Amino acid sequence: MHILFVHKNYPAQFGHIARHLIDRHGFRCTFVSEKPPAQWEGLERIQYDPRSGATDKTHFCSRSFENQIWSSKGLFDALQARPDIQPDLIVGHSGFVSTLYLRELYDCPVISYFEFFYHTQDSDLDFRTDLPAYETADLLRARTRNAIFLLDLQNCDRGYSPTEFQRRQLPEVYHPKVTTIFDGIDTQFWKPDSQPNRLIAGWNLPTDKKIITYVSRGMEALRGFDIFMKIAKRICDHRDDVLFVVVGEDRVAYGGDHRYTDGKTFKQWVLAQDDYDLKKILFLGRIPPAQLVNLFSISNLHFYLTAPFVLSWSLMNALACGATVMGSDTAPVREMIQHGRNGLRFDFFEIEQAVEMANHVLDFSAEYEHLGTQARTRIVEQYSLDVCLPKMLELYQSVKS
């Protein structure tokens, strides 16, 4: 079988399954992306060029759609120039680029990967009631951003989403068409290290401190960076045996925090709100995955917060590494963390509740060791590559039968 994978980035969500299909099943796989794909033996690589996109003259609400259309036409042009590419199946990420136009090139099934369908109520957009609300224009734009998803939902033969929470965000009429299959965690890589290297990002993390970790692509309100810092401050103010270690870039990956930060980054804005003891809070920036394994392995307590939004791989990686995790009691986290069994949950906005819970974990760590053990067990049994890749293959083959 020849499978054509389509994604703006590479390898993104499709790298593991493509490698699996090539190595284990002898499939032919072609990967098309906007970013130049890296060299990878056995995988055909094609780059598409959007050539243009939205401008300041494009209506604010339709700029995302304008960019998606340019990308989708660029994808079409790149593949039209390659008549030797004749896939048996197309698997595409619905978001930045659509497989919609490929129906005019190929007579084969299409499977779409649906990551997030936007809502303006009971969603990430209105969750942070403690911060300035989004303007009406932002809400209108969010509704318009669903246009490409709706086209792909109608166009595809089947679809899948990584979590049940993300699947439920889609219009109910399409639920029978979309299944839930997680991307898969490489549990041979993301696993506890019994002798982890404590030299991380040039810092030799002390053995006489309790290490409390927070990991996020960017430091932003949607991932509760400000809430985490408030928790950290209260703990730092009353304990000398802690070191908070923050991994992530000083940028906003999701959301519109620039609305109220007066030109500062969100991190700068948060730090300006209070007097933080930065001798007890270490910012590492972005670190290589192997060092992240080491960090999770020495972490005494890991925090993960999120608004109702796409679940972060960092949570799954922390659980796979056997970390004791405290997560916000929001829908994406509830799906992964069963309170008291494989982790702990706390109300996103209840700072004192989180502080009390964290202090108890730090003071009586032996009582919580089973959480990390159960966390890894659940990841291995339900979310590992060994479990998820066969499910994806079964889905792929089902549309060909």
C-alpha positions, 0 to 999 in steps of 0.5 A: 500500500502507498500512503500519502501523508500531508502535514504542514510540519514534519514529522509531527503526528505522522512520523511514528506511523510512517516509520512503522509502516515502512519498517514493519509492513513494507508500505510505501510512504510519501510525506508532503509538508511545507517545512522541508522534510528531513532526510529519512531512508525509505520515505519519499519527501515532497515540499509544497509552497503556499506562495502567498497568504493573508495580508492586512487587507484580508478580513480579520475573521478570514485570515486563517482560511485564506492561509489554509487555501493558499497552502492547500493549493500549493499542496495540489500544485506540488503533487500535480507536478509529480504524476508518479505519485499515485497513493492508495490512501491519503492521511492528512492533518486538518488545520493549516492545510487541507487535502480537499483539493486532492480529490481532483488528483486521486481516486482513493480514500482520505483519512483526516486527523482532527486536532481541535474544533473551536468553540466560543463558550465553555472553551479555551476562549472563555475559560480564563475568567480571571483575565481580560476577555477576548473581544467580539472580533476574536470570537467571530474569527474563532467560529470562522476558523472551523470552516476548513475542519467542516470541509474536511469532515465532509470530504474525508472518508474517515477521521480520527482525533487523539483524545476523546475530549478532542473528538467531542469538540467536533459537531455531533453529526460527524462523531460516527465518522471519527474515532479516537486514537492517540498519537502514541508514546515511545515508552522505550524512550520515555521511561524512568531512568534509575540513574538520571544525569542531573546535569541538565542544560548546563545546570547541575541540579542539587540532590538536597532540594526537592525538584518541582517541574513545569514543562510547556512549549511556551509560557502562556495563560492557556497552559496556566503558567501564571497560576503555576508561578503563583503556586510556586511563590507560595511554596518558595515563601515557606520552604527552603528545600525546593527548586522549581525547574521550568522548561519552555520558551519565552513565547506564546504558542497558543492564545492571545496574551498580548492583548493585555501584557503591554508589549511584554512577553507573558513571562515578563508580565507574570514576573512583574506582578509579584516578588518572586524568589528567582534563586528557587525558580530555574528557567531552562528554556527548551531542552533536548528530549533526552534531558527531559527524560532525566528531568522527569526522572528526578522530579519530585512533583510535576505540574501540568495545567491547561484550559480546555484545549489540545492535550500536551505531549509533555503530560503524557511523557511525564506520566510515561517517565513515572513522574508524580503529576498534579494536573488541573481538573479540566476535561483534557486532564481528566481523561488521562489522570484518575485522581489518587490512582495515577496522579492528582488533580486540583481546581485550576483557579484554587491556588491554596488548594494546589499549594496544600496538595503540593506540600503534602506530596513533598512532605510525604513522598512515599505515600505517592510513589504508587502514582508514578508507577500506575501512571507509567503502567497506564501509558504503556497499556493504553497509549504506547506506540505498541498499542496505538500504531496497530489501531492506526493501521487497522483504521487505514486498512478499513477504508481500503476493504 
